[in-house]
Amino acid sequence: MIRALSLAAALALLPVSAAVAQEAKTSAEVQLEAAAAAFEKKMEEFGERAEAIQDDEALDDTTKGLRVAALWSEYQPHVAAFTAVAAHQAGQIANQALAEVDIEAVVSEAMADVAPLIQGLATNSAWANPDSDQLVTYGLAADYALGQSLDDMEAAREGLTALSAPPVPPAPPAPPAPPAAAAKI
């Protein structure tokens, strides 16, 4: 009896839930679904026609391939049109979904997880607790990084200087030697 009542309640609510689900769809989603349905019909039509070509035993494999390629070129504009509609509608769907996202809440939630870690690092680091040995070590590391950066800048400057110099033309070819037979005549 309880199962029958549950089933009756579910069946009674089904039209309401379907109506709510339909209302939740945006115009972009509806347009995308319509375009997808039309595209699916075109592709089914293409599949049937391509199968008919492949099943034709009077044709050799080369002719079958050429006819299927010609058939595909007939359907290529439909693929391009659907791809364009899908890309456009997907962008609109994403924009609508992002418009509903509270960015500040997402950032606050993410920072709530990270803030204690950052606070711990700041209070427990060598910069907050000036130990002379650690400060010397960090100073040496900073000097090394600065030296590497300066070396890289110098190498880049030399590379630019080499590129800005005009190219040296190759030496002209040596003139051909006179033929020996012509000299004796």
QUIFENFEN-V410694 format. One record per helix or strand of 3 or more residues. SS is the DSSP state (2 for helix, 1 for strand). FROM is the first residue (numbers start at 1). LEN is the number of residues. Records with the same first field share a line. If there is no record, write none. Layout:
SS->FROM-LEN + FROM-LEN
//
This chain:
2->2-23 + 27-29 + 61-39 + 103-22 + 132-33 + 180-5
//
